């Protein structure tokens, strides 16, 4: 998300940090570039102007100019102001004092509302909750069927009365259903609409009056840029939106919506959606997003992803192997399997501080993992446990078994040797503790 903006800001601040001392003119020139970068990212003019003014007011102070590292101090101020602009804190879903908590999903046509409804339901289910999805979009062809299919995939019940009953009545009966079945969340998927369509906007107001939702979440397509903010403002004026779900952050977006929407509407971003996969939803943390934009990585999100997706028993077994400097191809295969569970490889590695910029022009193809797996699976158990026995004839047999060339097998063996060296170096540096996290006995799989 906002890769172009991130690259530009990082380049601007790299110049500042490269100077031993800063003058007010240096800061002014840099902030002029920052404002241009924000405007090109489709941040609203007023938001960009006010943002830069706040930074300048703080950055030209005596404490910054006379510090030993003025460039780094300016970056620190920018980071703090980015967090304040988007947050300043994570905005969690509100919980009703009397279950169920009703979440009304609204937004434009094509914003990803139905998918986002299922994603949020799956997210809540992962927290031990019992959500119910309600299909109140009776206008879009196959909308009800789409939600039912998503419900089957996630194992979450879907309430539907077909497309001949009014959305208001569907919502009322869905609430009664959730109350009688002990569901602690009811997520109502409504029809996409234009903010200028008065009749459909009034229908949303009627649904709100009928079910009294705890949350009204507006699903906004980040690829709309500044228009996304205008949409949010229009819906908020009509419905008093309580939060934003920003979708398609993995698309070709300039990132302005994430930086502008909170400042313009006062509505916090509560979730961000990435991709079509149902687990492609993240709670929005302003501090983590600011860190990503400034190229500082996002280790907390990376660790959380690992804790949610990795098999802790298998990782503990692997950790024992690593502690003994014993790393086989079976371990290598297990590492790859664990990495796949965490999502897109390039996105994951970009969360590691210092790696994001290095990976800018690197193509990380997840399909390569499948190729590697096929080569390892063509080996015998003895070969996977002791790759040193793999001679020329064995290489030919392995290559034939997986439909690859001998040079592909040679490349894999070289990668394995490099991995073994890396594992040994890590264990030596960490005193045998590797990359174990402070909580949960977690080892990151790379």
N, C-alpha and C positions, 0 to 999 in steps of 0.2 A: 504494500500500500504506500502511495505517495513516494515512490522511489525517486522520481525526478526531483521533488522538493527536498528529500533527504540528501541526495547527492549535492544539490546546490548549496544547501545550508552547511553541509560538512566541509565543502570546499572553501566557503566564505570564512568559516571559523578556523580552518586549518591555517589560513593566511594570518589571522589575528594571533593565533597561538605561536606562530613562527617568529613573531616580533618580541624582542626583549622588553621594550617599553611601548606604551600606546599613548597617542595624543587624542584629543577630542575629535580632531579631523579624521583620524584612523577609524574611530568608532562610528562617526557619522557616515563615512563612506561605506563601511561594512553594513550598517543598518539600512542604507539606501538599497544595497544589493538584496538584503533580506526582504525588504518590502516588495521589490520587483519579483523575487522568487515566490512570495506568498500570493501575489496577484496572478502570476502565471499558473499557480496551482489552483486558481479559482476560489481563493479565499475572498470574502467580501471586502470591498475597499475600506469601509469603516473599521471592520475588525482588524485588517492589516495595519491601517494607520494608527489606531489606538494601541495595538500590540507593540509596534515599533517605538511609539512615543514612551510607553512605560519602560521598555528596555533602556532607551537612551537616558531617561531620567535617573535610572539606577546605575547605569554603566559608566557615566562620566563623573561619578562621585569620587571623592579623594581616596576612599578605601580601595577602590578598584584600580584607579590609575597609578597609585603608588605601591600596589602589591607586587610581590615578586613574580607572580604569574598572571598578569592582567588579562591575557587572552582567555585563559581557563576560567577566570572569574566571570568574564562576559558570557561564556558558554553556560556557566552555572546559572546565571541570571536568566538566560534564554530558556533553559530547561525548566526553571521554576515558573516562568511566565507561560510557557506552553502548557504545563500542568494546570495552572490556574485557568487558562483559556478553555481547556477541555473538561475541567472537573469542578473543583480540584481533587475530589476523592471519587472512588468507585461508587456508583449509584446502584444499589442492589434492588431486586424486586421487592416491593412492599408485600407484607403478609396481612391478610384480613384477620381481625380478632376472632371472627366467627367463620370457620371453613364453610364452603370453599373460597379461596382467593380467586376472584374472577379477573381474567386478563383478556381485554378486548383488543384484537389485532386489526389495525386499520392501515390504509395506504393506497397509493396509486395502483392502477393496473400494471402488472408485470414487474412489480417491485420485489417479488419473492416472498409474499406474505404467507401463502399456504405452506411453503417449505420452511419458512422461519417459525411458523406455529408448531410444526412437527419437531423442529430442532430444539425449541425451547422446552417442549414437552419431554423430549428425550433427555435434555440437560437436567430437568427437575427429577425425572425418574432415576437418573444416576445419583441424585442426592437423597434417594430413598422416599421420594414423594409419589403420590398416586394421582397423576393428572388425567383429565378427561378432555378430549378434543371435541369441539362442536362445529359441524359443517353448516355455516350460515351464509355461504356464498351460493345463491340459487340462480345467479345470472350467467356466470361463465360456464360454457359447456365443459363437462367432465371435471369441474372443480371439486364436487363432492367425492367423485371416484378417486381423484388424486389424493385427497386427504385420507380416504379409507385405505388406499394402498400404502401411504406413508405410515398410517396407524398399524397396519399389519407388519411392516418392516421393523417398527420400533416396539411392537408389543403393547401399544397404547390404545385403549378403546376410543372409538369415534362415535359420537351421537349424531344421528341424521334423521330428518323427517322427509327427505326428498326435496324436489325443487318446486313443489306446488304449495308449500306452506310459507308464510312470510318469515323473513329473517328475525323479526321481533319475537314471533311466537316460538320459533326454533330456539332462540336464545333463552327464553323463559323456561321452556320445557327442559332444555339442557341443564339449566341451573337446578331445577327440581330433581333431575336425574343424578347430578353430582351430589346433591345433598342426601338423597336416599341411599346412594351407594358408597358414601364415605370418601369420595374423592376430595383431596385437599386443594386441588387447582382445577379450574375450568378455563380452557383457552378457546376463545371463540374466533374462528376464522371468518372474517366478513369479506364481502365482494370488493374488489378494487374499483376505485372511482376517481373521477376528476374533481378537484376541489371546487371547480366552477359548476358542477352538477348539483344544483340546490336540492333536488328531490332525494338523491342518494345520500347527500350529506345530512339531510333531515332524518333520513332513515337511521343513520348512525346515532343521532341524538336520541331517537326513540328507543334504540337498543340500550343505549347508556341509561336512560330513565327506567327501563324495564328490569335491568339486572344489576344496576349500581356497581360497576366494575371497580376493583381496587386499583388496577392499572389499565391505562389506555396507551398501548404501545404503537407508535407510528413506524412502519417499515419503510425505509428510504433507500433508494438505489444510489450508492455512492458515486456511480458513474455519471449521474446528472450534474455533479459539481455544484455550482452556485444555485442552479435551479432546484436542487435537493433542499437547500435551505429555504427557498421561497415556498416550496411545497409544505415543508414543516411548519413555517409561520402561518400558512393558510389553514392547515388542519388544527393547529394549536388554538387559533383564534376561535374556531367553530366548536371544538370539542374539549379544550383544555387537556392536551396530551400530557402524560406523565413521564414518558421516556421514549427514546429513539432506538430502533434496531437498524443499524447501518449495514446494508448488504453489499455483496459484490466488491469487497475491498481488494480482492485478488484480480480484479479486472484492470483495464487500462484507464485508471482513474488518476486525476491530478491531486486528489487528497483534500481539496478545499472544504468539502462537506464536514469532515471530521473536525476540522479546526474552527469552522464557522457556526455550526448548528447550535451548539450550546450557548455561544455568545449572543446569537440573534434571537433565539426563541426562549432561552432559559431552561429548555428541556435537556436533561442529561442523556448522553448515549449510554444505554444499559448493556447492549450486546452488539457484537460485530459478527457478520456472517461471511464465511470464506468458502467458496465452492459449493457444489451441489450435494456433497456428501452430508449425511445427516449429523455427523459429529463435527461438522465444520462451523461451529458456533463458539465464540469466546465471550466471557464477560468483559466489559470494557474497563480497562484501568488507565486513567489519564497519564499517570506517571510512567507506565510501561510504554505507552504509545509515544510519549515525548522522548523517552530513551531510545526507541527504535528510530525515530525521525532524526535524532542527532547522532546516530551511529554508535550508540553506547551498548547495543545488544539488549536482551531481555531474558536474563537467566531464570528469573522467577517463573515466567510462563513456561519456559522450556522444562524446568524441573517439575512443574505441576503436570504438564503433558506426560512426562515420563512416569510420574507416580500414578496417573490415571490409567495409562495404557500398558505399562510393562508388567509382566508376570514376575512378582517379587521372589517367588521360590526359585524360578529359573535363573533370575539375576543373582540371587545369593549363591547358587551352585556355580555359576560362571565366575563370580567374585572369588570363590575358593580356588578355582582353577588358575585365575590370574595371580592370586597371592602366591601360588606355588610355581609361577612362571611356566605353567602348562596350558598352552592355548592351541587346541586342535581345530581342524576344519569343521568339526561338529559345533565347536564353540563359535567359530566364525559364522556358520549358518544360523546359529541361534541369535547372534548379534544382529544379523541382517533382518531376521524375522521380527525382532523387537523394534528395530528402527522403522520398519514399514508401518507398525502400529501407531507411530507417533505423527504420521502425516507426511506432507511434502518435504523432501530432503533438503532442498535449498532454503525453504522458509525456516526449517528447523535450525540449520547451521547458521543462518543469518542472525539468529537470536544470541549466538555466542559473541560476547564483546570482542571487537577487533576483526571478526571474520566477515561481517556484512559487506564491507567495501572490497575486500579481497575477492569475494565471490561474485562481484558485480557482473563480470563477463564470463563466468564459469557456467557451463551448461550441466546441470545435475539431472540426469535422466533416471527416473525411478525404474524404468524398464531394464536398466543395466543390472539391477539387483536380481531380477528374474533370470537373466542370462547367467549370472554368477551362481545362483542357486542350482540351475540345471547342470552346470559343470561339476559342482560339489556332489550333487546327488548321483552323478554318473561314476563316482569313485566308490571303491569297496570300503568296507568298514576299516580295514587295516590301513588303507591309503589315507583315509580322513584322519585317523589317529596318528599316523607317522608319514607325513608327506615326503620325507627323505627317501622313501622307497620308490617314489614315482620316477621311473626311468623312461627312456624313449618309447619303448613298446607300450608301456602303461599309458603314456600320454596319448598315443595314437588311439588306443582303445577307449579312453575317456572322451576324446574329441569325437570319435565316431558315435559314441553312445548319446551325446547331447547335441549332435549336429553342428559342432563348432570346428575351428581349425586348431592345429597343434600350437600355433603361436598364441591363440587365446588361452590355452592351458598354461603356457609359459608365463603369460602376463599375470594370470591369476596366482600362480605360485610365487611370483615376485611380490605381488601385493600382500600375499600371506606373510612372506618373510618380513616385509616392512611393518606389517601389523604386529608381528611377534616382537620385533625390536622396539616398537612404540610402547607395547604393553610392558616390556621389561624396563624401559626408561621411566614410564609413569610410576611403576611400582618402586623403582629405586628413588625417584624424587619424592614420592609421598610416603616413603618408609613402609611400603607394603600396603598402604591404605588406598591407593589408586585415587579415583575421582569420587569417592564415597561422599554423599551429601550428608549434612548434619542431621537431617530427619529421614527416617524411613529406610535407612540402609540402602540407599539408591546409588547405582552407578550409571552414569550416562553412557549410552551405547555408541560412542564414537571416540 
